Amino acid sequence: MMESYQKDFMKSVHTIGRGSMVIAALLSFLPIAYFYFIKGWTAPGYSNVLIAIVAYGFSMWLTEPVSYYPILGSAGTYMGYLAGNVGNMRAPVAMAIQSSLGEEVTSPRGNIATIITIAMSIYVNLCILICIVAAGQFILDLMPQAVLNAFTFTLPSLYGSMLVMRVAGNPKRSFIYLPVVVILYFLTTKVIHGLSSYSLAICIVGTIIWAYIHFKMTDGKNA
């Protein structure tokens, strides 16, 4: 069964996932092609815009997939970045199902459950978005200002719940790695200000290196 899972299922995941991402990347240029070739609209400074986009998003392009991959897995990463809302929706639902099953995404059972959960979250998200787009402003007008102000705490609360789930699932392992993240984040944001843009990447890489060292030191126990 494991052989079929690795050779057949995971192979098809990468085949379909890569193909879907390529198609999505090409389709994303359709609006630009329409305005440029059909409408004849042009804008100066393409090189400056490109440089600005790369400067803003380069570190995020590297760090986000690396940071979320251990939670989403291969299929979940393809689906999540194709549909969007990775950090505030796909990752939390993936962590919730893995915690409830007591499985990691590296196991076949955990991976299949994660894929199904992320797929359902995409459909639910789409239905909610349709409703919000259709009647969102009407609903917002009915809400008091205190409720609208509370929306700013949604994302921090979401990440807080994710952290609690991970720590509660394996407290010993969490307390081994959390100090490393805190120290690296403090150094890159408060001490070495030139590295603040890459603090997330440094925290991820540093934690991975420390995890490998700890794994070797303990012969794989509690790693």
Residue, then its C-alpha position, 0 to 999 in steps of 0.5 A: m500500500m505504501e509503495s502504491y501511495q508513493k509511486d502512484f498517488m504522490k506522482s499524480v499529485h505532483t503531475i496535476g499540481r504542477g500542471s495546474m500551477v502552470i495553467a494558472a500562471l499563464l491565465s493570470f496574464l490574460p487581463i494584461a494581454y487583453f488591455y495591452f493587445i486589444k484595448g491598447w492601454t500601456a503604462p510607462g515604467y515596467s522595469n521599475v514596477l517589476i523591481a518593486i514587486v520583486a523587492y517586496g515579494f521575493s522573501m515572501w515567495l521563498t519563506e511562505p511555501v517553506s513555512y507552510y509545507p510541513i503543515l499542508g503537504s504537497a497537494g495542500t501546498y498546490m491547492g492552497y497557493l492556487a486558491g489563496n488564503v493559505g495562512n488564514m484558512r488553509a493552514p488552520v484547517a489542515m492543523a485542525i484535522q491533523s490534531s483531531l486525527g493525531e496524524e501528521v501530513t507525512s502519513p498517508r492517512g493524515n495527508i489524505a485527510t488534509i487534502i479533503t479538508i483543504a478542498m472542502s475549505i476552498y468550496v466553503n470559502l468560495c460560497i462565503l465569498i459569493c455571499i459577501v460580494a453579493a451582500g457584504q456591504f449591506i451586512l457591514d452597514l448593519m454591524p456596529q462599529a465595535v464589531l467592525n473594529a474587532f475584525t482586526f484581531t481575527l488574524p492574530s487570534l487565528y495564529g494564536s490558536m494554531l500555536v496552541m494546537r501545535v504546543a498542546g499536541n507535543p509540548k516537549r518538542s515545542f519548547i525545544y524549538l520555540p526559544v530558537v525562534v524567539i532568539l532569532y526573531f529578536l536578533t533580526t528585528k531588534v539587533i541586526h536591523g538590516l536583516s528585518s526583511y528576512s527575519l521569517a526566512i532566517c527563523i525558518v532556516g535556523t529552526i530547521i538547522w537546530a532541529y537537524i542538530h537536535f535529531k542527531m544529538t538525540d538519535g531521533k528521540n523527541a525530535 
